[in-house]
Amino acid sequence: EARYRRARDLDQLRFRAPSAFNEVIRRLADEYGATLVDVEDRLAEADGGVIGAGMMLEHLHPTLGGYALMTDAFSEALGASARAGAEYALTPAYTQLDSLAGDLRIRRLMGGWPFQPLGTENRALDTLRLRTEPERLARELIDQEGLWERHTRRLMQWHNERRQTAEIARTGLALAQAFPFDHQAPFIAASALAQAGQREEALRWAERSSDVRPSAASELLIGNLLLDQGAIDDAIPRLQAAINIGGDSEEPLFRLGTALVFAGDFERAGPVLNRLLVLNPGHEGGRELLKAISG
């Protein structure tokens, strides 16, 4: 470890902060009573004593794990009770496209000076074979600025065509966090999370979608999630809102009728179930519920 630090300090290409820089930071923090967050020691400890490939992509940029650890370190210094880095890892705002594009950028960076002899032509990506649609999207992304949103939505569509629920949710969350006033991305993420059985997280993002712009679909999803949790009183107004926004249709009518029966409100449940049977006289669940409360 000591030799590594000595080699770093003697490096003529000062990409990595030498020990003298860090000592100045430590001295000034002590002199002025500032809180020192020793990220260097945290990264080194997590990487076996010497900061390497586990925490850094190359000379400067942390890996995702490195960023999460840094988030933990600053969160703890600020006195936060939750482990923010762990939360970051559980709800990532990055996608497969981001990871692939980041890898390609690092390859391109290290294919030229100062990582290669001065004057060497950078051909780091010339022989790269792009086998999948995400890889092709990533290559386009690093070659032309301003494509992130469009390509991320294309990636989500690609995952959706393959019914890759986890990746649909991940991509939707990335878009939702990047564009907080977009109601579609959090709804898509919530739907995927619900399919994956992550119902609490699904509810959070469905409510986020509804807060931005309520829709029949978002209200129905929230109502269904609440009903599944047994929160009947909370589910009823959401299911009613789905009908108010989108009009009568089978699923919200049946789910609202079910919730009202569970709540013991047969007086309101009857008309709702009758409206369902007008739409679909053969709806078995609706007929059974209506029979049960009429008997």
C-alpha positions in Angstrom: 0.0 0.0 0.0 2.8 2.4 0.9 4.6 1.7 -2.4 1.4 2.3 -4.3 0.9 5.7 -2.7 4.5 6.6 -3.4 4.1 5.6 -7.1 1.0 7.7 -7.3 2.7 10.7 -5.8 5.5 10.4 -8.3 3.2 10.0 -11.3 4.0 12.9 -13.7 0.4 12.7 -15.0 -1.5 14.1 -12.0 -4.9 12.6 -12.6 -5.0 11.0 -9.2 -4.7 13.4 -6.2 -1.3 13.0 -4.6 -0.9 12.5 -0.9 0.1 16.2 -0.5 -3.3 17.3 -1.8 -5.2 15.1 0.7 -3.0 16.2 3.6 -3.8 19.9 2.8 -7.5 19.0 2.9 -7.1 17.2 6.2 -5.1 20.0 7.7 -7.6 22.7 6.6 -10.5 20.7 7.9 -8.9 20.4 11.3 -7.9 24.1 11.3 -11.4 25.4 10.5 -13.4 22.7 12.3 -14.9 21.4 9.0 -16.3 17.8 8.8 -13.9 15.6 7.0 -15.4 12.8 5.0 -12.4 10.5 4.3 -13.6 8.9 1.1 -10.1 7.8 0.2 -9.8 5.5 3.2 -13.3 4.2 2.7 -12.7 3.3 -0.9 -9.3 1.7 -0.1 -10.8 -0.3 2.8 -13.5 -1.7 0.5 -11.0 -2.5 -2.2 -8.6 -4.6 -0.1 -6.4 -1.8 1.1 -5.5 -0.2 -2.2 -8.1 1.6 -4.4 -8.3 -0.4 -7.6 -10.7 -1.8 -10.2 -13.4 -2.7 -7.6 -14.0 1.0 -6.8 -12.6 2.9 -9.8 -13.3 2.6 -13.5 -9.9 4.0 -14.5 -7.9 6.9 -12.9 -10.7 9.2 -11.8 -14.3 7.9 -12.1 -15.8 5.6 -9.4 -17.7 2.5 -10.3 -21.4 2.2 -9.3 -20.3 0.5 -6.1 -17.8 3.3 -5.5 -20.4 5.9 -5.9 -22.8 4.0 -3.5 -20.0 3.8 -0.9 -19.3 7.5 -1.3 -23.0 8.2 -0.8 -22.9 6.2 2.4 -19.9 8.1 3.7 -21.5 11.5 3.1 -24.8 10.4 4.4 -23.3 9.2 7.7 -21.3 12.4 8.0 -24.5 14.4 7.6 -26.1 12.3 10.3 -28.7 10.6 8.1 -30.2 7.6 9.8 -30.7 5.6 6.6 -28.0 4.0 4.5 -28.4 6.2 1.4 -25.9 4.2 -0.6 -27.8 1.0 0.0 -31.0 2.7 -1.1 -29.2 4.0 -4.2 -28.2 0.4 -5.0 -31.8 -0.9 -4.5 -33.4 1.9 -6.6 -30.8 2.7 -9.3 -31.3 5.7 -11.6 -29.2 4.0 -14.3 -30.0 1.5 -17.0 -28.2 -1.1 -19.1 -27.8 1.6 -21.7 -26.0 3.8 -19.2 -23.6 1.0 -18.1 -22.8 0.0 -21.7 -22.3 3.7 -22.8 -20.0 4.3 -19.8 -17.9 1.2 -20.6 -17.5 2.4 -24.2 -16.5 5.9 -23.1 -13.9 4.5 -20.8 -12.6 2.2 -23.6 -12.3 5.2 -25.9 -10.7 7.3 -23.3 -8.0 4.7 -22.5 -7.4 4.1 -26.2 -5.6 7.4 -26.6 -3.1 9.6 -25.0 -2.1 9.7 -22.1 -3.0 6.0 -21.7 -1.3 5.3 -25.0 1.9 6.8 -26.5 1.4 10.3 -27.9 0.4 10.3 -31.5 -1.1 6.8 -31.4 -4.4 6.6 -33.4 -7.3 5.8 -31.1 -8.8 2.6 -32.5 -10.3 1.3 -29.3 -13.8 0.9 -30.6 -13.0 0.1 -34.3 -13.1 -3.7 -33.8 -16.0 -3.7 -31.4 -18.8 -6.1 -32.5 -22.2 -4.8 -31.5 -24.4 -7.9 -30.9 -27.5 -6.6 -29.2 -29.9 -3.6 -29.6 -28.7 -2.1 -26.2 -25.1 -2.2 -27.4 -26.1 -0.5 -30.7 -28.0 2.1 -28.8 -25.0 2.7 -26.5 -22.7 3.2 -29.4 -25.0 5.7 -31.0 -25.3 7.5 -27.6 -21.6 8.1 -27.2 -21.2 9.2 -30.8 -24.0 11.8 -30.7 -25.0 14.0 -27.9 -28.6 14.6 -26.9 -29.9 11.1 -27.5 -30.3 9.8 -23.9 -34.0 10.2 -23.5 -34.9 8.9 -26.9 -32.6 5.9 -26.6 -33.6 5.1 -23.1 -37.3 5.0 -24.2 -36.3 2.8 -27.1 -34.5 0.5 -24.7 -37.6 0.3 -22.5 -39.6 -0.6 -25.6 -37.1 -3.3 -26.4 -37.3 -4.7 -22.9 -41.1 -4.5 -23.0 -41.2 -6.6 -26.3 -39.2 -9.3 -24.5 -41.3 -9.0 -21.3 -38.1 -8.3 -19.2 -39.9 -7.0 -16.2 -36.9 -6.1 -14.0 -35.3 -4.1 -16.8 -38.6 -2.4 -17.7 -38.8 -1.3 -14.1 -35.2 -0.2 -14.0 -35.5 1.8 -17.2 -38.8 3.4 -16.1 -37.3 4.4 -12.8 -34.3 6.1 -14.6 -36.7 8.1 -16.8 -38.9 9.0 -13.8 -36.0 10.3 -11.8 -34.6 12.2 -14.8 -37.9 13.8 -15.7 -39.9 14.3 -12.5 -42.9 15.9 -14.3 -43.4 12.9 -16.7 -46.3 10.8 -15.5 -45.8 7.9 -18.0 -42.4 6.7 -16.9 -43.3 6.2 -13.2 -46.5 4.4 -14.2 -44.6 2.0 -16.5 -42.1 1.4 -13.8 -44.9 0.9 -11.2 -46.7 -1.6 -13.4 -43.5 -3.6 -13.9 -42.7 -3.5 -10.2 -46.2 -4.8 -9.4 -45.7 -7.7 -11.9 -42.4 -8.5 -10.2 -44.1 -8.6 -6.8 -42.5 -5.5 -5.5 -45.8 -4.0 -4.4 -44.7 -1.4 -1.9 -42.3 0.1 -4.4 -44.9 -0.2 -7.1 -47.4 1.8 -5.0 -44.8 4.5 -4.4 -44.2 5.1 -8.1 -47.8 4.7 -9.1 -48.7 7.5 -6.6 -45.8 9.6 -8.1 -47.4 9.1 -11.5 -50.8 10.1 -10.2 -49.4 13.2 -8.4 -48.0 14.4 -11.7 -51.2 13.6 -13.7 -53.9 11.3 -12.5 -55.2 8.8 -15.1 -57.7 6.0 -15.0 -54.8 3.5 -15.3 -52.8 5.0 -12.5 -55.8 5.2 -10.1 -56.8 1.7 -11.0 -53.3 0.4 -10.3 -53.1 2.3 -6.9 -56.6 1.0 -6.0 -55.6 -2.6 -6.8 -52.4 -2.4 -4.9 -54.1 -0.9 -1.9 -56.9 -3.5 -2.1 -54.3 -6.3 -2.2 -52.7 -4.9 0.9 -56.1 -4.9 2.7 -56.3 -1.1 2.8 -59.9 -1.2 1.7 -60.9 2.3 2.8 -58.0 3.8 0.9 -58.6 1.7 -2.2 -62.2 2.7 -2.6 -61.7 6.4 -3.6 -58.9 5.4 -5.9 -61.0 2.9 -7.7 -63.9 5.4 -7.9 -61.5 7.9 -9.4 -60.4 5.4 -12.1 -64.1 5.2 -13.1 -64.7 8.9 -12.9 -61.7 9.6 -15.2 -62.0 6.7 -17.6 -65.7 5.8 -17.5 -67.3 2.5 -16.8 -65.2 -0.5 -17.7 -65.1 -4.0 -16.3 -62.0 -4.2 -14.1 -62.5 -0.9 -12.1 -66.2 -1.7 -11.7 -65.5 -5.2 -10.5 -62.6 -4.1 -8.2 -64.7 -1.2 -6.7 -67.7 -3.5 -6.2 -65.4 -6.0 -4.5 -63.9 -3.3 -2.2 -67.4 -2.1 -1.3 -68.5 -5.6 -0.4 -65.4 -6.1 1.7 -66.2 -2.8 3.4 -69.7 -4.0 4.1 -71.2 -1.2 2.0 -73.7 -3.3 0.2 -75.9 -0.3 -0.6 -73.2 1.2 -2.8 -71.8 -2.2 -4.0 -75.1 -3.3 -5.6 -75.4 -0.5 -8.2 -71.7 -0.7 -9.1 -72.1 -4.5 -9.7 -75.2 -3.9 -11.7 -73.4 -1.5 -14.0 -70.7 -4.1 -14.4 -73.3 -6.7 -15.5 -74.8 -4.2 -18.0 -71.4 -4.1 -19.6 -70.8 -7.9 -19.4 -73.9 -9.9 -18.3 -71.8 -13.0 -18.2 -69.2 -11.6 -15.7 -69.0 -14.5 -13.3 -67.3 -12.7 -10.4 -69.8 -9.8 -10.6 -72.8 -12.2 -10.7 -71.5 -14.1 -7.7 -70.9 -11.0 -5.6 -74.3 -9.5 -6.5 -76.0 -12.8 -5.6 -74.1 -12.9 -2.2 -75.2 -9.5 -1.1 -78.7 -9.8 -2.5 -79.3 -13.0 -0.6 
